[in-house]
Amino acid sequence: MNTSTMRRLVIGNWKMNGSLAENGRLLSALLDQSGRAQDAELAVCVPYPYLAQAAQALDGHKAAIAWGAQDVSVHARGAFTGEVSADMLHDFGVRWVLAGHSERRAYHGESDELVALKAEVALAAGLAPVVCVGETLQQHQDGLAHEVIARQLGPVLALGAERLARLVVAYEPVWAIGTGQTATPEQAQEVHAFIRATLAAAGAAQVRLLYGGSVKPDNAAGLFAMEDIDGALVGGASLDADEFIAIAAA
């Protein structure tokens, strides 16, 4: 882990999972076990309908676990059916918001420019965006990871060093999401080092970098031992309190 970072950041992305009953049990278990990961900063990004539930359950425990959203609209208000604005998220005490998750890019056609605009809107509302970047399997096999990530980061870098300093970047190799495959710590570090150098050139070397892609308790420690990996964006394992806290405490 980068020694310049005070605390490891571990964010759970619940994706489109959960119910009131399931979430209640999970949130309670996370709070009960959060003491095992006192050296980590924890957060969960929940589906929109459950933001109120997360806020109610975690309010008063923000030092232990914060909550976030999985997406944000670029629009402030108006005739945009199905969209949720940054100010609406702010109303529910949201701290973190994902921007440009690979599933949004792939299934909803989100462009690099749109992702950067979402990050900008989130920052303006006082939210902390987690900008996700990463290459597909074909791009990985063709040796294009750096080229793809540089392209994805381009519009984000244009936001300027002051705004960059208030966001987080998550590297999630698309080929390792939900597949059970994970980049080796060395593979992940090599890409994280490239991202760090790219951010440093833009005056934002201290931005926290997370790894996302089938992170599990048995591979977390090796990943966190790498110099430029400051935490994790956790998918499936974040739906199990034991696994999520074990990752954070690795």
C-alpha positions as a Markdown table, in Angstrom:
| # | Residue | x | y | z |
|---|---|---|---|---|
| 1 | Met | 0.0 | 0.0 | 0.0 |
| 2 | Asn | 1.2 | 3.5 | -0.8 |
| 3 | Thr | 2.8 | 4.8 | 2.4 |
| 4 | Ser | 1.6 | 8.3 | 1.8 |
| 5 | Thr | -2.0 | 7.2 | 2.3 |
| 6 | Met | -3.2 | 7.3 | 5.9 |
| 7 | Arg | -5.9 | 4.7 | 5.7 |
| 8 | Arg | -6.7 | 1.9 | 3.2 |
| 9 | Leu | -10.0 | 2.6 | 1.4 |
| 10 | Val | -12.3 | -0.4 | 0.8 |
| 11 | Ile | -15.6 | 0.2 | -1.0 |
| 12 | Gly | -18.3 | -2.4 | -1.5 |
| 13 | Asn | -20.3 | -2.3 | -4.7 |
| 14 | Trp | -23.5 | -4.2 | -4.1 |
| 15 | Lys | -24.6 | -3.8 | -7.8 |
| 16 | Met | -28.3 | -4.7 | -8.3 |
| 17 | Asn | -28.6 | -7.0 | -5.3 |
| 18 | Gly | -30.4 | -6.8 | -2.0 |
| 19 | Ser | -33.7 | -6.4 | -0.3 |
| 20 | Leu | -34.8 | -4.6 | 2.8 |
| 21 | Ala | -34.5 | -7.7 | 4.9 |
| 22 | Glu | -31.2 | -8.8 | 3.3 |
| 23 | Asn | -29.7 | -5.3 | 3.6 |
| 24 | Gly | -30.7 | -5.0 | 7.2 |
| 25 | Arg | -28.9 | -8.1 | 8.1 |
| 26 | Leu | -25.8 | -7.2 | 6.1 |
| 27 | Leu | -25.6 | -3.7 | 7.4 |
| 28 | Ser | -26.0 | -4.9 | 11.0 |
| 29 | Ala | -23.3 | -7.5 | 10.5 |
| 30 | Leu | -20.9 | -5.0 | 8.9 |
| 31 | Leu | -21.3 | -2.6 | 11.8 |
| 32 | Asp | -20.8 | -5.5 | 14.3 |
| 33 | Gln | -17.6 | -6.6 | 12.6 |
| 34 | Ser | -16.2 | -3.2 | 11.5 |
| 35 | Gly | -13.9 | -3.1 | 14.5 |
| 36 | Arg | -11.8 | -5.8 | 12.9 |
| 37 | Ala | -10.8 | -3.3 | 10.2 |
| 38 | Gln | -10.1 | -0.2 | 12.2 |
| 39 | Asp | -7.2 | 0.7 | 10.1 |
| 40 | Ala | -9.3 | 0.8 | 6.9 |
| 41 | Glu | -11.9 | 3.4 | 5.7 |
| 42 | Leu | -15.0 | 1.5 | 4.7 |
| 43 | Ala | -18.0 | 2.3 | 2.5 |
| 44 | Val | -20.8 | 0.5 | 0.7 |
| 45 | Cys | -22.4 | 1.7 | -2.6 |
| 46 | Val | -26.0 | 0.5 | -2.5 |
| 47 | Pro | -28.8 | 0.5 | -5.1 |
| 48 | Tyr | -30.8 | 3.8 | -5.2 |
| 49 | Pro | -33.9 | 2.5 | -3.5 |
| 50 | Tyr | -31.9 | 1.5 | -0.4 |
| 51 | Leu | -30.0 | 4.8 | 0.2 |
| 52 | Ala | -32.5 | 5.8 | 2.9 |
| 53 | Gln | -32.1 | 2.4 | 4.6 |
| 54 | Ala | -28.3 | 2.7 | 4.5 |
| 55 | Ala | -28.4 | 6.2 | 5.7 |
| 56 | Gln | -30.6 | 5.3 | 8.6 |
| 57 | Ala | -28.6 | 2.2 | 9.6 |
| 58 | Leu | -25.2 | 3.9 | 9.3 |
| 59 | Asp | -26.0 | 7.4 | 10.5 |
| 60 | Gly | -24.0 | 7.9 | 13.6 |
| 61 | His | -21.5 | 5.3 | 12.5 |
| 62 | Lys | -19.9 | 7.3 | 9.6 |
| 63 | Ala | -16.5 | 6.9 | 11.1 |
| 64 | Ala | -16.9 | 3.1 | 10.7 |
| 65 | Ile | -18.8 | 2.8 | 7.4 |
| 66 | Ala | -19.9 | 5.5 | 4.9 |
| 67 | Trp | -22.4 | 4.9 | 2.2 |
| 68 | Gly | -22.5 | 5.8 | -1.5 |
| 69 | Ala | -24.3 | 5.4 | -4.8 |
| 70 | Gln | -23.5 | 3.4 | -7.9 |
| 71 | Asp | -24.1 | 6.2 | -10.4 |
| 72 | Val | -25.1 | 9.8 | -10.8 |
| 73 | Ser | -26.9 | 11.9 | -13.4 |
| 74 | Val | -25.1 | 14.8 | -15.1 |
| 75 | His | -28.4 | 16.8 | -14.9 |
| 76 | Ala | -29.3 | 18.9 | -11.9 |
| 77 | Arg | -33.1 | 18.5 | -12.4 |
| 78 | Gly | -35.8 | 18.3 | -15.0 |
| 79 | Ala | -37.5 | 15.9 | -17.4 |
| 80 | Phe | -35.0 | 13.1 | -17.1 |
| 81 | Thr | -37.1 | 10.1 | -16.2 |
| 82 | Gly | -35.1 | 7.5 | -14.2 |
| 83 | Glu | -32.2 | 9.7 | -13.5 |
| 84 | Val | -30.9 | 10.7 | -10.0 |
| 85 | Ser | -29.1 | 13.9 | -9.4 |
| 86 | Ala | -26.1 | 14.6 | -7.3 |
| 87 | Asp | -28.1 | 16.9 | -5.0 |
| 88 | Met | -30.6 | 14.1 | -4.5 |
| 89 | Leu | -27.7 | 11.8 | -3.4 |
| 90 | His | -26.4 | 14.5 | -1.2 |
| 91 | Asp | -29.8 | 14.7 | 0.5 |
| 92 | Phe | -29.3 | 11.1 | 1.6 |
| 93 | Gly | -25.9 | 11.7 | 3.1 |
| 94 | Val | -24.1 | 10.0 | 0.3 |
| 95 | Arg | -20.3 | 10.5 | 0.4 |
| 96 | Trp | -19.1 | 8.3 | -2.4 |
| 97 | Val | -20.4 | 7.8 | -6.0 |
| 98 | Leu | -19.1 | 5.4 | -8.7 |
| 99 | Ala | -18.5 | 6.9 | -12.1 |
| 100 | Gly | -17.8 | 4.9 | -15.2 |
| 101 | His | -18.0 | 1.4 | -13.8 |
| 102 | Ser | -17.3 | -1.0 | -16.6 |
| 103 | Glu | -20.8 | -2.3 | -16.6 |
| 104 | Arg | -22.1 | 1.3 | -17.1 |
| 105 | Arg | -19.6 | 1.7 | -19.9 |
| 106 | Ala | -20.5 | -1.6 | -21.6 |
| 107 | Tyr | -24.3 | -1.8 | -21.0 |
| 108 | His | -25.2 | 1.8 | -21.2 |
| 109 | Gly | -22.6 | 3.1 | -23.6 |
| 110 | Glu | -21.1 | 5.7 | -21.3 |
| 111 | Ser | -18.3 | 7.6 | -23.0 |
| 112 | Asp | -15.1 | 8.7 | -21.3 |
| 113 | Glu | -16.3 | 12.3 | -21.6 |
| 114 | Leu | -19.6 | 11.5 | -19.9 |
| 115 | Val | -17.8 | 9.7 | -17.1 |
| 116 | Ala | -15.6 | 12.8 | -16.5 |
| 117 | Leu | -18.7 | 15.0 | -16.5 |
| 118 | Lys | -20.3 | 12.8 | -13.9 |
| 119 | Ala | -17.2 | 13.1 | -11.7 |
| 120 | Glu | -17.3 | 16.9 | -12.2 |
| 121 | Val | -21.0 | 17.1 | -11.2 |
| 122 | Ala | -20.4 | 14.9 | -8.2 |
| 123 | Leu | -17.5 | 17.0 | -7.0 |
| 124 | Ala | -19.6 | 20.2 | -7.4 |
| 125 | Ala | -22.2 | 18.6 | -5.0 |
| 126 | Gly | -19.7 | 17.7 | -2.4 |
| 127 | Leu | -19.6 | 14.0 | -3.3 |
| 128 | Ala | -16.4 | 12.0 | -3.8 |
| 129 | Pro | -16.4 | 10.2 | -7.2 |
| 130 | Val | -14.7 | 6.9 | -7.7 |
| 131 | Val | -13.7 | 6.9 | -11.4 |
| 132 | Cys | -13.4 | 3.4 | -12.8 |
| 133 | Val | -11.0 | 2.5 | -15.6 |
| 134 | Gly | -9.9 | -0.7 | -17.1 |
| 135 | Glu | -9.3 | -2.8 | -20.2 |
| 136 | Thr | -11.3 | -5.7 | -21.7 |
| 137 | Leu | -9.8 | -9.2 | -22.1 |
| 138 | Gln | -9.1 | -8.6 | -25.8 |
| 139 | Gln | -7.4 | -5.3 | -25.0 |
| 140 | His | -5.5 | -7.0 | -22.3 |
| 141 | Gln | -4.3 | -9.7 | -24.6 |
| 142 | Asp | -3.4 | -7.2 | -27.2 |
| 143 | Gly | -1.2 | -5.3 | -24.8 |
| 144 | Leu | -3.4 | -2.2 | -24.9 |
| 145 | Ala | -4.1 | -1.7 | -21.2 |
| 146 | His | -2.0 | 1.5 | -20.8 |
| 147 | Glu | -3.4 | 3.0 | -24.0 |
| 148 | Val | -7.0 | 2.3 | -23.0 |
| 149 | Ile | -6.6 | 3.6 | -19.5 |
| 150 | Ala | -4.8 | 6.8 | -20.7 |
| 151 | Arg | -7.8 | 7.4 | -23.1 |
| 152 | Gln | -10.3 | 6.8 | -20.3 |
| 153 | Leu | -8.4 | 9.1 | -17.9 |
| 154 | Gly | -7.9 | 11.9 | -20.5 |
| 155 | Pro | -11.2 | 13.8 | -19.9 |
| 156 | Val | -10.8 | 13.3 | -16.1 |
| 157 | Leu | -7.3 | 14.8 | -16.1 |
| 158 | Ala | -8.8 | 17.9 | -17.8 |
| 159 | Leu | -10.7 | 18.6 | -14.6 |
| 160 | Gly | -7.5 | 20.0 | -13.2 |
| 161 | Ala | -5.3 | 19.1 | -10.2 |
| 162 | Glu | -7.5 | 20.7 | -7.6 |
| 163 | Arg | -10.5 | 18.6 | -8.5 |
| 164 | Leu | -8.5 | 15.5 | -9.2 |
| 165 | Ala | -7.2 | 15.6 | -5.6 |
| 166 | Arg | -10.8 | 15.1 | -4.4 |
| 167 | Leu | -11.6 | 11.9 | -6.3 |
| 168 | Val | -10.5 | 8.3 | -6.3 |
| 169 | Val | -9.5 | 6.1 | -9.3 |
| 170 | Ala | -10.4 | 2.4 | -9.3 |
| 171 | Tyr | -8.6 | 0.1 | -11.8 |
| 172 | Glu | -10.8 | -2.8 | -12.6 |
| 173 | Pro | -9.6 | -5.0 | -15.4 |
| 174 | Val | -12.8 | -6.0 | -17.1 |
| 175 | Trp | -11.5 | -9.5 | -17.7 |
| 176 | Ala | -11.3 | -10.0 | -13.9 |
| 177 | Ile | -14.8 | -8.8 | -12.9 |
| 178 | Gly | -17.1 | -11.6 | -11.9 |
| 179 | Thr | -15.0 | -14.2 | -13.7 |
| 180 | Gly | -13.0 | -15.5 | -10.7 |
| 181 | Gln | -9.8 | -14.4 | -12.5 |
| 182 | Thr | -7.7 | -11.8 | -10.7 |
| 183 | Ala | -4.7 | -9.9 | -11.8 |
| 184 | Thr | -1.7 | -11.0 | -9.9 |
| 185 | Pro | -0.4 | -8.4 | -7.4 |
| 186 | Glu | 2.4 | -7.7 | -9.8 |
| 187 | Gln | 0.2 | -7.2 | -12.8 |
| 188 | Ala | -2.1 | -4.9 | -10.8 |
| 189 | Gln | 0.8 | -3.0 | -9.4 |
| 190 | Glu | 2.3 | -2.4 | -12.9 |
| 191 | Val | -1.0 | -0.8 | -14.1 |
| 192 | His | -1.4 | 1.1 | -10.8 |
| 193 | Ala | 2.1 | 2.5 | -11.2 |
| 194 | Phe | 1.2 | 3.7 | -14.7 |
| 195 | Ile | -2.0 | 5.4 | -13.4 |
| 196 | Arg | 0.0 | 7.0 | -10.6 |
| 197 | Ala | 2.6 | 8.4 | -13.0 |
| 198 | Thr | -0.2 | 9.7 | -15.3 |
| 199 | Leu | -1.9 | 11.4 | -12.3 |
| 200 | Ala | 1.4 | 12.7 | -11.1 |
| 201 | Ala | 2.0 | 14.4 | -14.4 |
| 202 | Ala | -1.3 | 16.2 | -13.9 |
| 203 | Gly | -0.3 | 17.3 | -10.4 |
| 204 | Ala | -2.3 | 14.7 | -8.5 |
| 205 | Ala | 0.1 | 12.0 | -7.4 |
| 206 | Gln | -1.6 | 11.5 | -4.1 |
| 207 | Val | -5.0 | 10.4 | -5.5 |
| 208 | Arg | -5.9 | 7.1 | -3.9 |
| 209 | Leu | -5.9 | 4.1 | -6.3 |
| 210 | Leu | -8.1 | 1.1 | -5.7 |
| 211 | Tyr | -8.0 | -2.3 | -7.4 |
| 212 | Gly | -11.3 | -4.0 | -8.4 |
| 213 | Gly | -11.7 | -7.4 | -9.9 |
| 214 | Ser | -12.6 | -10.5 | -8.0 |
| 215 | Val | -11.0 | -9.3 | -4.8 |
| 216 | Lys | -11.3 | -12.0 | -2.1 |
| 217 | Pro | -9.9 | -12.5 | 1.4 |
| 218 | Asp | -7.3 | -14.8 | 0.1 |
| 219 | Asn | -5.8 | -12.4 | -2.4 |
| 220 | Ala | -6.4 | -9.1 | -0.7 |
| 221 | Ala | -3.2 | -9.0 | 1.4 |
| 222 | Gly | -1.0 | -9.6 | -1.6 |
| 223 | Leu | -2.7 | -6.8 | -3.5 |
| 224 | Phe | -2.5 | -4.4 | -0.6 |
| 225 | Ala | 1.2 | -5.1 | -0.2 |
| 226 | Met | 1.9 | -3.4 | -3.5 |
| 227 | Glu | 3.2 | 0.2 | -3.4 |
| 228 | Asp | 0.6 | 1.9 | -5.5 |
| 229 | Ile | -2.6 | -0.1 | -4.4 |
| 230 | Asp | -4.4 | 2.0 | -1.7 |
| 231 | Gly | -7.5 | -0.2 | -1.3 |
| 232 | Ala | -10.1 | -2.1 | -3.2 |
| 233 | Leu | -13.4 | -1.8 | -4.9 |
| 234 | Val | -15.1 | -5.0 | -4.0 |
| 235 | Gly | -18.0 | -6.6 | -5.9 |
| 236 | Gly | -19.6 | -9.9 | -5.0 |
| 237 | Ala | -17.6 | -10.4 | -1.8 |
| 238 | Ser | -19.1 | -7.1 | -0.4 |
| 239 | Leu | -22.4 | -8.9 | -0.1 |
| 240 | Asp | -20.9 | -11.1 | 2.7 |
| 241 | Ala | -20.0 | -9.3 | 5.8 |
| 242 | Asp | -17.3 | -11.8 | 6.8 |
| 243 | Glu | -15.6 | -11.7 | 3.5 |
| 244 | Phe | -15.8 | -7.9 | 3.1 |
| 245 | Ile | -14.4 | -7.2 | 6.5 |
| 246 | Ala | -11.7 | -9.9 | 6.0 |
| 247 | Ile | -10.6 | -8.1 | 2.8 |
| 248 | Ala | -10.5 | -4.7 | 4.6 |
| 249 | Ala | -8.5 | -6.2 | 7.4 |
| 250 | Ala | -6.1 | -8.2 | 5.3 |
